[in-house]
């Protein structure tokens, strides 16, 4: 059974940093494309970043480029999201997910999801 467990969220001041972790079980994360999404209150879930297993190729939403970095530790079966220069608009629940097929930027393209971790950025 595939399970994803996010952690690392919390309350941070604007301009601060957080590192989110997503530990995968029931699959070998290095063999899959893994993504991060977020959902703010009253808004749809939106793509943040994705990393594939071959060369560690990464793609980012425009609004996080230069601030967020997605990475993975294959030995720990873990995907990370380093978030720097956080803004109040980054406040959301952050989810990691396993990509299946289709558009990287679309949530229906992902089969498995974690329970999410809350990130709150105070201004």
Rosetta blueprint (number, residue, H / E / L):
1 X L
2 X L
3 X E
4 X E
5 X E
6 X E
7 X E
8 X L
9 X L
10 X E
11 X E
12 X E
13 X E
14 X L
15 X L
16 X L
17 X L
18 X E
19 X E
20 X E
21 X E
22 X E
23 X E
24 X E
25 X E
26 X L
27 X L
28 X L
29 X H
30 X H
31 X H
32 X L
33 X L
34 X E
35 X E
36 X E
37 X E
38 X E
39 X E
40 X L
41 X L
42 X L
43 X L
44 X L
45 X L
46 X E
47 X E
48 X E
49 X E
50 X E
51 X E
52 X L
53 X L
54 X L
55 X L
56 X L
57 X L
58 X E
59 X E
60 X E
61 X L
62 X H
63 X H
64 X H
65 X L
66 X L
67 X L
68 X E
69 X E
70 X E
71 X E
72 X E
73 X E
74 X H
75 X H
76 X H
77 X L
78 X E
79 X E
80 X E
81 X E
82 X E
83 X E
84 X L
85 X L
86 X L
87 X L
88 X H
89 X H
90 X H
91 X L
92 X E
93 X E
94 X E
95 X E
96 X E
97 X E
98 X E
99 X E
100 X L
101 X L
102 X L
103 X L
104 X L
105 X L
106 X L
107 X H
108 X H
109 X H
110 X E
111 X E
112 X E
113 X E
114 X L
115 X L
116 X L
117 X E
118 X E
119 X E
120 X E
121 X E
122 X E
123 X L
